[in-house]
Every structure is written in structure tokens, then in C-alpha cells.
Amino acid sequence: MKTSLTEMFGIEAPIFAFSHCRDVVVAASKAGGFGVLGAAWTTPEHLDQELRWIEQHIDGMPFGVDLVFSPTAVDLGPEKDPVKLLPPEHVAYINGLMTRDGVPELPPGEFESCYRNYSESLAFTPKESEELLDVALRYDIKFVVSALGIPPAGIIERVHQAGLPVGALVGTAEQARKQVAAGIDVIIAQGSEAGGHTGTVGSMVLWPEVVDAVAPVPVLAAGGIGRGRQMAAALALGAQGVWCGSIWLGTTEEAS
């Protein structure tokens, strides 16, 4: 199976496996696809540990890293309470969804600690993202992906200077055009069926729209891909491969 992306990355099948699990990344690349480690919710020290393990086990096969490069994120700092920064309407909306779906309420006091722990694990500020990129570029990665929005020009330039392509996830054709104008090399068109979707446009509508909008820039199709039939549909609609995430949650890896 040959596409422009199998040629670009030297892989056998245009299947890109996004996962926060290093075992999945290694297994996907060794099977002929391309593993991508989700690294937004980590620290530089932890990322260094994960990438070192991957390089020791991946037998020289290519892999990449997915990060969040947000130019508008604000460092909360130790003096700011993330719970108090959340709009009450947002809290009410999320709690309403959980109540509707039968999710039990957290015990008293655990609501605040849960939100604080979650906010502390997010590496979204420019400083944190650049520190993670510094770590990633010390390893033999082959692809850097922006999970949210257009990366700052300096980030794109750094990755290109390292000789690597930059990918980005989008949820609309307009977002895809803006990413390409900024210098992105590979577009990941992610329909609303995806576990972590970027918009409300369904995959079967979004994929060909994005392909037409950014040609000849290669497009990976994402959102609702769980079988070979969805992959065949993505290729028929002009995508050069598929990007899968949720499907790997059901895999079983050997203990490492």
C-alpha cells in the first residue's frame, strides 16, 4: 500500500497510531505503521523517560510526538486557583452532562482536588510546550504534530530546521487552509466521530472538503476509523492515510 505519506515516512502502511501509551507507539511502528506518542499531559522528565524507552524498543522504526502549542495559554502559577477560574456556567454544563449519564457525584472536597490535579497535569503554556519540544528533538523522532491550533511560527521553524515535517489536527476546511498557510506539512482532518474531536463536521463530509482545500498537501483522515472499511473509504475520498486514536484503547500490550 503506497501513498505519499508511506513514501515520506518510509513505512509500509499509512496507519498513524496516536496513543499516550508507549507500548502502542512501539507496536504500531514495528508492525509497519507509524506510532505517535501523545505528550501534552506530561513533564519534560517523563517525556524524556518515555522517548528513551521507545528508542530502546522500536528497532529503528520511525515514530513521532504529538504536542500542544498554544500561543494564548496562561500559566496559572501557584497563586491562582484553577477551580475559581472556571466559569460557573461551564461547571454547571459539565456536571449536567454527567448527571444525565448517571455519573455519580464526587464526594465533598474531591471536586476541587480533582480539578487542581487535572490542571497541574496540563502542559499547555508556551514555556511548557517548548520545554517538551526541546526534549523531543533530542531523540530520533520523524514527525511533530500540533494537537490544537496553529503552532507559533518559531515552533514550525525549529521543527523544519531539524529536518522534520509538522502536522496539525483540524476540524474544518478553513482551519486546514490556515494551517497550510502557516507552513504545516501534513493535515489531520478529524471528524466529530473522533474521541477527541476538533469540531462538529462528520468525517465523511470533512475528509474530502479538506483534501480539496489543501491539495497537494497530504491529508490524514481521522474520526470513527475502526476497521479496514473506514480506511478504504478515507483513501477513496482522497486521504493519504488514517490517524487512529480510540481504537488502541482496546489493545492489550505485554508488560514492559
C-alpha positions in Angstrom: 0.0 0.0 0.0 1.8 3.1 -1.2 0.7 6.7 -0.7 2.7 10.0 -0.5 2.8 9.5 3.3 4.2 6.0 3.2 6.9 7.4 1.0 7.5 10.5 3.2 8.0 8.4 6.4 9.3 5.1 4.9 6.5 3.0 6.3 4.6 0.0 4.9 1.0 1.1 5.7 -0.4 4.6 6.1 -1.8 4.0 9.5 -0.8 6.5 12.2 -1.4 5.3 15.7 -1.9 8.1 18.2 -1.6 6.9 21.8 -0.4 8.1 25.3 0.9 4.5 25.7 4.5 4.0 24.7 3.8 0.2 24.1 1.2 1.1 21.4 3.6 3.5 19.7 6.3 0.8 19.5 3.9 -1.9 18.4 2.3 0.2 15.7 5.7 1.3 14.2 7.2 -2.2 14.3 4.1 -3.6 12.6 4.7 -1.3 9.6 2.6 1.7 10.6 3.6 4.9 12.4 3.3 5.4 16.2 2.7 8.9 17.6 3.2 9.5 21.3 0.7 11.9 22.9 2.8 14.1 25.1 0.7 17.1 26.1 -0.2 15.7 29.5 3.4 15.1 30.7 6.5 16.7 32.1 9.9 17.1 30.4 11.3 14.5 32.7 8.5 12.0 32.0 8.7 12.6 28.2 12.4 12.0 28.3 11.9 8.7 30.1 9.2 7.6 27.6 11.1 8.5 24.5 14.2 6.8 25.8 12.2 3.6 26.3 10.6 3.9 22.9 14.0 4.2 21.1 15.3 1.2 23.1 12.4 -1.0 21.9 11.3 0.3 18.5 14.2 -1.3 16.5 14.9 1.9 14.5 11.4 2.2 13.1 10.0 5.8 12.7 7.7 7.4 15.2 6.5 10.9 16.2 5.3 13.1 19.0 2.0 15.0 19.4 2.2 18.2 21.5 0.0 21.2 22.2 1.5 24.6 21.1 -0.9 27.2 22.4 0.1 30.9 21.9 -2.7 32.1 24.1 -2.4 29.8 27.2 -1.7 31.4 30.5 0.5 30.0 33.3 -1.8 29.6 36.3 1.1 29.7 38.7 0.9 28.6 42.4 -1.1 31.7 43.4 -4.0 31.1 41.1 -6.8 28.6 41.9 -7.9 26.8 38.8 -11.2 25.9 40.4 -12.1 29.6 40.9 -11.0 30.4 37.3 -13.6 28.0 35.9 -16.8 29.9 34.8 -19.8 28.7 36.8 -21.7 28.1 33.6 -19.0 25.7 32.4 -19.1 23.8 35.7 -22.8 23.6 35.6 -22.8 22.3 32.0 -20.3 19.6 32.6 -22.0 18.5 35.8 -25.3 18.4 34.0 -23.9 16.1 31.4 -22.5 13.7 34.0 -25.8 13.7 35.9 -27.7 13.0 32.7 -25.4 10.0 32.0 -25.6 8.6 35.6 -22.1 9.5 36.7 -22.1 9.6 40.5 -21.1 12.9 42.1 -17.7 13.2 43.7 -17.6 13.1 47.5 -17.3 16.5 49.2 -13.8 18.1 48.8 -12.8 15.8 45.9 -14.2 18.1 43.2 -11.6 20.8 43.9 -8.7 18.4 44.3 -9.7 16.6 41.0 -9.7 19.9 39.1 -6.5 21.1 40.6 -4.7 17.8 39.8 -6.0 17.9 36.3 -5.0 21.5 35.7 -1.5 20.8 37.0 -1.0 18.0 34.6 -1.8 20.1 31.5 1.4 21.3 29.7 -0.2 23.9 27.5 1.7 27.1 28.2 4.2 28.2 25.6 7.1 27.7 28.0 6.0 24.2 28.9 5.4 23.2 25.3 8.8 24.4 24.2 10.4 22.5 27.0 8.7 19.4 25.8 9.7 20.1 22.2 13.3 20.5 23.4 13.2 17.0 24.9 11.5 15.5 21.8 14.1 17.0 19.4 16.9 15.2 21.3 15.6 11.9 20.1 15.3 10.4 16.6 11.7 11.4 16.1 10.4 11.7 12.5 7.2 13.8 12.9 5.9 16.6 15.2 2.2 17.1 15.4 0.3 20.1 16.8 -2.8 18.8 18.6 -4.6 22.1 19.0 -4.5 25.2 16.8 -1.7 26.7 14.7 1.8 26.4 16.2 3.7 29.6 16.7 5.9 30.5 13.7 9.0 29.9 15.8 8.0 26.4 16.6 7.3 25.5 13.0 10.7 26.9 12.0 12.5 25.0 14.7 11.0 21.7 13.6 11.7 22.4 10.0 15.3 23.3 10.8 15.6 19.9 12.5 14.6 18.4 9.1 11.2 17.2 10.3 7.7 17.7 8.9 5.0 19.3 11.0 1.4 18.0 11.2 -1.7 19.6 12.7 -5.2 18.5 13.5 -8.2 20.4 12.1 -12.0 20.2 12.2 -12.9 22.4 9.2 -11.6 23.2 5.8 -10.9 26.8 6.8 -8.7 25.6 9.7 -6.8 23.4 7.2 -6.2 26.3 4.9 -4.8 28.5 7.7 -2.5 25.7 8.9 -1.1 25.2 5.4 -0.6 29.0 5.1 1.4 28.8 8.3 3.7 26.2 7.0 2.2 22.9 8.1 3.2 19.9 6.0 0.6 17.3 6.9 -3.1 17.9 7.7 -5.0 15.6 10.0 -8.7 16.1 9.2 -10.6 14.9 12.3 -14.3 14.5 12.1 -16.7 14.8 15.0 -16.8 11.0 15.4 -13.3 11.1 16.9 -12.8 10.6 20.7 -11.1 13.9 21.0 -12.8 15.8 18.2 -12.0 19.3 17.0 -15.4 20.3 15.5 -18.9 19.3 14.5 -18.4 18.2 10.9 -18.7 14.5 10.3 -15.8 12.6 8.9 -17.3 11.6 5.6 -18.1 15.2 4.8 -14.9 16.7 6.3 -12.3 14.5 4.7 -13.0 15.3 1.0 -13.5 19.0 1.9 -10.1 19.2 3.5 -8.4 17.2 0.7 -9.8 19.6 -1.9 -9.0 22.7 0.2 -5.3 22.0 0.7 -4.2 19.9 -2.2 -1.5 18.8 -2.9 -0.6 18.9 0.9 -1.2 15.3 2.2 -4.2 14.7 4.5 -4.6 12.0 7.1 -8.3 11.1 7.8 -9.3 10.8 11.5 -12.6 10.2 13.3 -14.5 7.0 13.6 -11.9 4.7 11.9 -12.1 1.3 13.5 -12.0 -1.2 10.6 -10.4 -1.6 7.2 -13.7 -0.4 5.5 -13.3 3.1 7.1 -9.7 3.2 6.0 -10.7 2.2 2.4 -13.3 5.0 2.5 -10.7 7.5 3.6 -8.4 6.6 0.8 -11.2 6.7 -1.7 -12.1 10.2 -0.6 -8.5 11.4 -1.2 -6.7 11.0 2.1 -3.2 9.6 2.1 -3.6 7.6 5.2 -5.5 7.4 8.5 -5.0 8.7 12.0 -6.4 6.4 14.8 -6.6 7.0 18.5 -9.6 5.5 20.3 -9.2 2.1 18.6 -6.0 1.5 20.6 -7.7 1.7 23.9 -8.9 -1.8 23.5 -5.5 -3.3 22.8 -3.5 -5.5 25.2 0.2 -4.9 25.5 2.8 -7.2 27.1 4.1 -6.0 30.4 7.3 -3.9 30.0 
